[in-house]
Amino acid sequence: MDAKEQKRKSKFLSLILRHRPEVIGLNLDDNGWASVEELLAKAPKGQMRISFEEIKEVVDNNDKKRFAFSEDFTMIRANQGHSLKVDLKLEEKTPPGLLYHGTATHNIGSIKGQGLIKGQRHHVHLSADKETAMKVGGRHGKPVVLTIAAMNMYQSGITFYQSENGVWLTDHVAVQFISFPE
């Protein structure tokens, strides 16, 4: 599968595993898991022909490790980023001193006014490194990386989680914990 096709199939999996499983009539359990067998059977309803080998290739090669299989490869889910109500069974975790958030420059004004909000997702997503944050920000326009005083947040009582693929998650980042680039 070439890179363009892999990206197309990854976007399809993101759509049905994070936001709209009803597009193909896919059932997700309370923890966001879906049957791989059901996914394979129903994917053509969403105009996507996909094989188990292609799903595995997307899971294995996705640069952000967005998806995970169960140990026996019978179930699949997105690691984070859901707009659906799911319980990923995340455990509270102590963050490092600093984390990073990539966004587009056109969002800076609203962030300076209200901080980072989760919007329709379950959490605000933060990266452990600037490079990843820059890639995320670049998806939405001219990228800018914000530095987050994560340990200060944690010490003031803010809860953090870390998804299976290493993304740091929290409910909100208040402006006083954000350093904006000059």
Secondary structure by P-SEA (a helix, b strand, c coil): ccaaaaaaaaaaaaaaaccccccccccccccccccaaaaaaccccccccccaaaaaaaaaccccccccccccccbbbbcccccccccccccbbbbccbbbbbbcccaaaaaaccccccccccbbbbbccaaaaaaaaaaccbbbbbbbaaaaaaaabbbbbbcccccccccccccccccccc
